[in-house]
Amino acid sequence: RFALAWTLPKTTAKAYAELPNEEFLSRLQMSFGERAGVFCNVGERNTYAVGLTELYQPVSGRVVAIGNAAHIVHPVAGQGFNLGLRDVAELAENIVNATEHHQDLGSMAVLSRYADHRRVQTRRVQHFTDGLLRIFSNDYPGLNLLRSAGLQTLDMMPGVKRHLLRRTA
């Protein structure tokens, strides 16, 4: 049992959301293959518009936006939640650091330092997830073979696969 984020063009996603379960499963199986076995059931389906969003100015006055309030990434790699956790951890670290140095926690200097560093990290993840989306959501001739070969090669290289997973976690 698992959850799946299937990235499709908007009109296709809307049409697939309205399909009977059997037809949806058939199309899912045809698209996904048998890497995860045979799909035999489907739960509730939802559609969400995907895109990359980032607040231009996540700090305003003494307020800082974090998590999905500050940035949204494609769900293809499941990184939105991880980014939010990193935001919380880094903001907490900045608060501790500011406290230790007797700085005003809500000052523009403290909050801007946090926002500037998070912007760099967030954009790296946004570019990564956007790249994955572009690689896996088009039908250029031959690209299916390259994708399959790349995924199979990655499966045969557990050390490299672990490294990539650690970098995205």
PETA-V292122 format. One record per residue. RES is the residue in one small letter. SS is DSSP state (H for helix, E for strand, - for the rest). PSI is psi in whole degrees, 0 to 359 (none if undefined). Layout:
RES/SS/PSI ; RES/SS/PSI
This chain:
r/-/132 ; f/-/166 ; a/-/151 ; l/-/133 ; a/-/112 ; w/-/111 ; t/-/121 ; l/-/159 ; p/-/151 ; k/H/312 ; t/H/323 ; t/H/317 ; a/H/317 ; k/H/316 ; a/H/317 ; y/H/326 ; a/H/334 ; e/-/357 ; l/-/150 ; p/-/153 ; n/H/317 ; e/H/315 ; e/H/319 ; f/H/313 ; l/H/320 ; s/H/314 ; r/H/322 ; l/H/313 ; q/H/317 ; m/H/320 ; s/H/320 ; f/H/333 ; g/-/200 ; e/-/22 ; r/-/328 ; a/-/17 ; g/-/201 ; v/-/128 ; f/-/130 ; c/-/351 ; n/-/156 ; v/-/139 ; g/-/203 ; e/-/136 ; r/-/141 ; n/-/152 ; t/-/143 ; y/-/137 ; a/-/134 ; v/-/153 ; g/-/174 ; l/-/124 ; t/E/139 ; e/E/132 ; l/-/133 ; y/-/321 ; q/-/88 ; p/-/353 ; v/E/129 ; s/E/119 ; g/-/236 ; r/-/22 ; v/E/138 ; v/E/132 ; a/-/138 ; i/-/167 ; g/H/216 ; n/H/345 ; a/H/336 ; a/-/331 ; h/E/149 ; i/E/137 ; v/-/163 ; h/-/143 ; p/H/3 ; v/H/331 ; a/H/8 ; g/-/37 ; q/-/351 ; g/H/313 ; f/H/316 ; n/H/318 ; l/H/318 ; g/H/318 ; l/H/320 ; r/H/322 ; d/H/311 ; v/H/313 ; a/H/316 ; e/H/324 ; l/H/318 ; a/H/318 ; e/H/318 ; n/H/323 ; i/H/315 ; v/H/314 ; n/H/315 ; a/H/320 ; t/H/315 ; e/H/330 ; h/-/14 ; h/-/42 ; q/-/155 ; d/-/119 ; l/-/327 ; g/-/11 ; s/-/153 ; m/H/325 ; a/H/313 ; v/H/311 ; l/H/325 ; s/H/323 ; r/H/314 ; y/H/308 ; a/H/319 ; d/H/316 ; h/H/318 ; r/H/326 ; r/H/316 ; v/H/312 ; q/H/317 ; t/H/316 ; r/H/325 ; r/H/315 ; v/H/321 ; q/H/317 ; h/H/320 ; f/H/310 ; t/H/324 ; d/H/321 ; g/H/316 ; l/H/316 ; l/H/315 ; r/H/321 ; i/H/319 ; f/H/0 ; s/-/24 ; n/-/164 ; d/-/39 ; y/-/138 ; p/-/133 ; g/-/343 ; l/H/328 ; n/H/317 ; l/H/317 ; l/H/318 ; r/H/312 ; s/H/316 ; a/H/319 ; g/H/316 ; l/H/320 ; q/H/320 ; t/H/317 ; l/H/321 ; d/H/331 ; m/-/357 ; m/-/74 ; p/H/328 ; g/H/315 ; v/H/318 ; k/H/315 ; r/H/318 ; h/H/313 ; l/H/318 ; l/H/321 ; r/H/321 ; r/H/334 ; t/H/351 ; a/-/none
